[in-house]
């Protein structure tokens, strides 16, 4: 059962029955609520429940072929939810209808780092005894090798959308950041942050730091990234596959940063501006799978770091447990 309390009047509460579903204890967050307090997403073992708080009722049940969901996040319009599975599938659904509007499989890696235990286990598997039979690896070495592989498996750990919901940024447990184009469901590129597990990614929309991103990893390392060159180039590449003139005019306004920021200030909360998940039909089908390949060289690991980032290490901190941005999105507060 989900109990909903009104913070202004705690005696007012609602009850939502969750149909005897088991909560997903492996999820990054069990519950998430839209900013307008209209919907709540509940992470269960094999389903995601969408609760409409206006009627205190589960209105949608999302399933993923018996695969659990580990992460969810809302669009800036508060009308969509992005969900991520351990199989590296990222999907987006309309909260009101449950219709899927985006489906993308990330090209993640599973690294098998040969530490001492793994190397020893591998060596023992290949040893041949004097009798000619192979000596099996011990149960202990097999467990250690399996544990190392699980540790090195790359999983999505945090997601956030761009100022117009047209791009989705997905940070991973190996410190990489994937950039996705929401309308086409295509992977734009992968950014190497040289950080450990990314715990928080904050996308800035203030005048000074517009289209900049802050990444915070598990070791307390904070980096600031300028995504303006990447986002502008990606928008330019998809111009040729837009089939709607109104959308084409809208996207052209976003290429000049000065005029675009004024346009953004006027429409930042406009539903027609925050339309990323709803405009896929205005792009050629299917979109060219290699349209963003030219952006591989935008990875900051291949560029001079000074044009991509500034960083600082919270050396006196043992753990970063939360990060929050100010209402104007021009400062970051780290809670220790």
Secondary structure, 3 states (H helix, E strand, C coil): CEEEEECCEEEEEEEECCCCCCECCCCCCCEEECCCCCEEEEEECCEEEEEECCCCEEEEEEECCCCCEEEEEECCCCCEEEEEECCCEEEEEECCCCCEEEEEECCCCECCCCCHHHHHHHHHHHCECCCCCECCCCHHHHHHHHHHHHHHECCEEEEEECCCCCEEEEEECCCEEEEEECCCCEEEEEEECCCCCEEEEEECCCCCCCCEEEEEECCCEEEEEECHHHHHHHHHHHHHHECCHHHHHHHHCCCCHHHHHHHHHHHCCCCCCCCHHHCHHHECCCCCCCCCHHHHHHCHHHCCHHHCEEEEECCCCCCCCEEEECCCCCCEEEEC
